[in-house]
């Protein structure tokens, strides 16, 4: 049977029938048109099985849910709600407490570098199992040992272990996701982070940070068992998906939609031998990839600055001095944004043809325009409800942009480099975005009046960079 290559179209079954001498050629011999419909369908499916194999959708959904739960981390929210308790438990000074706040970022950065180095070299399921063990240990030990050194070391390990799944999950969806639901699946990736932060905060308030850490550790153990029971094939980098398709021939029964995959390990034997520098070069050869990385960096710079300073902004610019009121507004914004935006964005993205289509570029671009319009309207009034509504619209549209950018980014290069592409973008937006955001807002706040909304508007207007990158990206999106 003629080899089916990676760019096989949705009508690959029809081509197999026409080109394979072992299968009756309907177009060449009209006398064969009356052949049994059933025998043709069975023959076609038998030929397909020689080169392609199906993977059960239920198993892929199950693994996807487990990977989403890996991102549902309670630790950051628990720490945010328990600063005083942590300070007293570990007997920290104010300087030590300030340094502790960003220590997990060091682990995330190291995890990004580590993931970039080995994502294409080591069995990915074994790697997940190893990092899950590190995660549950690093979450549990600080709850029983009141040592500052142990705490700092564990926080670094926690960030290190959590980095890989945030890098790998978009790659997994691009590779194993349900074909006509990939855009929705990649959009939902942003939900666990915000929900986990909120749940961790609530759990720590009603129990304690140590109980919250132990719950998170137990959840990691449960997920570890789940990944252990699955097979390597569901995490292999060499399994290439084929588009879901239907065999539509005149006067023939329709074969149901099928999900087929092909093992390309024979063709990719030299992939493991490529260096990190080679992967960098291959990714940055794509101008669209470069533009999307810059766009993602600008988005996370904004979000990190807002996340760190949001309470200060509520208190000093909006004059919401009561802690409970600030928490209420914060919960409303997080719930509406973290749940509503990814679902809405994924649905719209799918209707536009998915993140691999050219039309999908319009969605993040127009969301950028809406965001910038809302951010600059904040300068017109100091009414807190007016600003909170504009803030909600700004964040809602921003949360739609992120999955679009991630999808465009990983689909802008060859499939064998998607793992490296995700790791590179994750590493760069952590270093150039999340690290810089709080400092950028802090500088703007020091120059302007702390009671002014101008520092936040200046931070939000960084999205002009995002809009420019998306505008230029239309030229390279094919």
N, C-alpha and C positions, 0 to 999 in steps of 0.2 A: 504493500500500500504506500502511496505517495506520502512523504514526510510532511507532517503538519507543522509549519513554523510558528514563531511567536506572534506574528501579525495576522494570524488566521482571522478571517472576517466572520460575521455572525452566520453566514451561510456555508460554513465549512462542511456540514453534512452533505449538502447538495453537491459540492465539488468532489467529495469522496466518491459519490455514486457515479458521477460523470467520468472521472479520471481513472477509476479502478477497473481494470478489465475483468475482475472477478465478480463485479456487481453489474447487473444488467444495465446497459446504457439506454435510457428511455428516449433521448433525443435522436440517436442514430438509427434505431430500428423501431419503426412505428408498430410493427407486429407484436412487440413485447409490451405494449401499453396495457394489455389485458392481463398481464401477469398478476398473480395474487398479491393484493395490497399487504397482506399480513406477512408474506415471505420477504418482501422487499424491506419492510420496517425491521424485521428481525435480523436480516443480513446486514443492514446498515448499522444497527446497534452493535452487532458482533464485530464489525470492522473497526468501529470507533474504540472499542475496548482494547484493541491491540496497542494503541499508542496513548490513549487517554484513560483516566480513571476518575470516578466520582468521589467526592468527600461529603458526607452527610451534613446537611444544613443545620440539623439540631446540635451536632457536636460543635460546629463552628460558632453557633450562637452561645452555647454553654461556655466555651473558652473565652469568647469575647466578653461575656458578663464577668467571668473571673478576672480578666485583665482590667476591666473597669473598676472592680472592687480593689484591685491593687493600688489604684490612685485615690481611693477613699481614705486618706490618711487624717487621723484625728490629732496628731501631735502638735502641729502648728497652732491650731485653734485652742488646744488645751494650754499651751504655753502662753498664748496671748491673754487668756482669761486668768492665769495663775502666776503672774510675775512676782507678786509679793510672797506667795507661798514657796515658790521655787527659790527665791532669794534667801528666805529664812531656812529652808531645808538644807541647802548647800552652803549656807553662811557666806554669801557673796557680798562683795562691796559693790557700790554703784558702777564703778568702772568695769568690774568683771561682769556685771549683769548686762551692761551695754554691749560688751564684746560678745557675750553669749547669744545675743539676739540674732546675729547674722552668721553664727558659726556653721549652721547647717548648709549655708550657701557654699562654703568651702567644699563640703562633701558632695554637693550637687555638681559643682564644677569638676571635681576629681572623677565623679561618676560619669560625667559626660565625656571626659577624655578617655577613661577606661572603656566606655561603650563604643566609642569611635574606633578604638584599637582592636577590639575583639568581636564586634557584632557579626562580622563576616568570617570569623576564624574558628569559633567555638560553637558547639551544639547549643542552640538557643534555649532549649528546654532545660538542659543542665545548668546553664547560666542563670535562668530564672530561679531554679531551685536553690542554687547557691546564694543568690541575693536575697531570697525570701528568708533563709536561715539567718543571714546577717541582720535583716530587718527586725525579725521577731526578738532576737537577742539584744539588739541595740535599743529596742523599745522597753524591754523588760528589766534589764540590769539597773538602769538609773532609779527604778522604783524601790529597789531593795538595798542599794549601796549609796550612801550619802557622801560620795567623793566627787569633787569638782573635776578632777582629771578624768575620772570614769565618765562623768556626764558629758564633758566636751568631746571625748573620744567617741562616745556612743552617738552624739548628735552628728558628728562628721560621718560616721558609718550609716546612720539613718538617711541622711541626704544622699550619700553614695549609692545606697541600695535602691532608693526611690527613683533615682535619675533614669535608670535603664528602662523601666516600663513606660515612662512618659515619652521616651525616644522610640521604643519598639512598637507600641500599640498602633500608631498611625501606619507604620510599615506593615504590621500584621493585617490591618484592615485592608490596605491596598492590595495585599497578596491573597488573603483568605476570606475577605469580607463577602457577604451576599451581594452578587453583582448589581442588582437593581436597588440596593439599599446602602451602598457604600458611603454615599454622601451623608446620609442620616447617621450612620454608624460613626463616621469620623467627626461629625458635629457633636455627638454625645460625649466624646472624650473630655470635653471641657467641664462637664457637669460634676464629676466626682471631686475635683479639687475644691471648688467653692462649697459644695455640700459637706465635704469632709471637714473643712475649716469651721463651718458653722456648727456642725454636730459636735466636733471636738470642743468648741467653745461652750456649748450648752451642757455637755456631759461634765466638763470640768467645773462649771458653776454649781451644778446640782450634786455632784459627787466630789471628785478631786482630780488633780492632774495625774496622780499615780494610778488611780482606777481607770482613767481614760487611756493611759498608756498601756495598761494591762489588757484592756478590751481590744485595743488595736493590735497588740501582740498576739492575742488569741485568734483574731481574725486572720493575721498573717499565717499562723500555723494551719488553720483550716484551708486556706488557699494553697499552702505548700502541699497538703495532701491531695488536693484537686489536681494540681499540675503534675504531681508524681504519678497519678493514675492514668494520665493521658499519654499518647504515643508521640514519638519524635516527629512523625510525619506532619503533624499539625503545626510544627514550628520550623520546619526545614526551609532554608533559604533557597533551595533549588526547585521548589515546587512552583510552577508558573500557572496562573489561572487562565482558562479559556472562557470567552464570553458565553453567558447563558444564551441559548438560541433555540429556535424551533425549526423543524424540518417541514416546510410548507411546499408541497408539490401538488400539482393539479391532480385531482381524482385520487389523492392519497390521504390516509389518516394522518393526523398531526401527532407527532411525538411530543410528549410533555416536555416542559422546560427542564433542563438538566444542568448541573454544575460540574464541569470537568476540569481536570488539572493534568499537567504534564511535568514529568521529572526531567530537568535539564542539567543534571549533575555532570553528565558526560561532556556537555558543551562548555561548562564553567569550571573546569578543573584548575585553571590558572587563577581563578578569582581569589582563592585563599592566599596566594603568593604575592598579591599586590600590597604595596606599602600604603601607609596612611597618606603620605604625600601624593601618591598616585590617585587615591580616592578623592583627595582635595582637588587636584587638578581636573579630574574628570567631572566632578560636580560643578566647579566654577567655570567650566567651559560653556555652560548654559547661561546665557544672559538673563533668561527668565528666572532661573534659580537664584542668581545674584540679587535681582530686584526683589524677589519674594523674601529673601533672608533679611534684607534691609528693612522691608515693610514689617516683618515679624518683630525685629529688634525694636523698632519705633513703638509698636503696640505694647510690648512688654515693658518698655521703659515707662510708658504712661501708667500702666496698671500697677507696677511696683511702687512708683511714687505715690499714687493714690492710696494703695493699700497701707503704706507706712504712715501717711499723714492724714488719713481720712478723719480720725477722731479729733485731731487738732483743727482741721478745717470745720468740722461740725461745731466745735466749741467756740473757736475764735472768730470765724467768718460768718457762721450762721447763728451764733449765740445760743446753741442748744447745750446748756450747761449741765442738765441732769443726765447722769450716766444711763439710767434706764431708758430715757427718751432716745438717746443716741443709739443704744442697742436696738431699740424697736425700729428706728429708721434703717439701721444697718441690716437687720434681718429682712425687712421688706424688700430692700434693694437687692440683696444677695439672692433671695428666693426667686423673685420675679426674673432677675437677670440670668442666674445660673441655670434655671430650669426652662424658662420660656424661650430665651434667645437661641440656645443650641437646637431645640426641637423645631422652632420656626425656621431657623437658618438652614437646617438640614433638609427640611421639607421643600423649601424654595429651591435650594441647590439641586435637589434631585429632579425637580420639575424643569430646571434649566438644562438637564442632560447630565448632571453629575459633575464632580470637580475636575473631570478630565475633558469636559467640553469647553469650547472657546467662549460660549455665551456666559459661563459662570463668572467670568471676570467682571461682568456688570454688577453683580450683587455686592461684593466688597467695595467696589468703587463708589456706588451710590450710597452705601452705608457710611463711607468716609465723608461724603458731602453732607449727609444729614448730621453726622457727629460734629463736624466743624461748625455747621450752622447753629447747633444747639449750644456748643461751648462758648461761642462769642456772644450769644444772646444773654449769657449769664452776667455780662457787664452792664446790662440795662436796668437791673433791679437787685435789691438786697433782700427781697422777700424770701424767706427760707423755703416756703412751699414751691414757689416759682423756680428756685434754683434746684431743689430736690427733684422736681419733675424733669427739668432739663438734664440733670445728672443721670437720672434713670434712663432717659432716651439715649443719652451718649453711651452709657455702659451697655445697654441692650444692643445697640447697633455694633459696638465694638466686639461683643461676644459672638456676633454673627460673622464678623470679619475673620476671627482667628482660625476656625476650622476651614474656611475657604482658602486662606493663605496656606495652611498646612497641606491641604489636598492638592492645590496647584503646585506647591513646592516639590512634593514627592513624586508628582506625575510629570515634572518638567525634565526629568533625566531618565536614563535607561534603568530598567527594573533591577539589574544587579547592583546598582549603586544607591537604591532607596534607603537601605540601612545606614549607610555612611551619610547620606544627605540629611536624614532626620537627626543623626547624632551631631553633625556639624552645625545645623541650625539651632539645636538645643544648646550646644556649647556657647555659640555666639550670642544668642539672646539672653543667656544667663550672665555672661561677662559684660556685654555691651549694653544690655537692656535693664535687667533686674538689679544689677549692682549700681548702675548710674542713676536710675529713677529717683530714689529717695534723696540723693545728693543734689540732683538738678532742681527738684522742688524746694529743697532746703535753701539753696542759693537764691532762688527767685523770692522766697519768703523773706530772706534776710534783707534783700534790696527793697522790696515793697512793704507796705504795712501788713502786719500779720492778720488784721481784721479785713483785709481786702480779698476779693475773689480773683484778683488779677494773677497771682501765682498759679492758681489752679488752671486758669484759662491759658496761661503760657505753657503749662505742662500739656494740657489737652491739645493745643495747637501743633504739637509735634506730629500730629496725625496728618499734617500737610505733606510730610515726607512719605507717609503711607499712600496717600492719594496720588502723589507724583509717581511713585513706583508702580502702582496699579495702572495708571494712565500710560506709562511707557511699556508696561507688560502686554498691552493689547497688541503691540507690534510683533511680539515674539511668541504669543500664544497660538499654537497651531493644532 
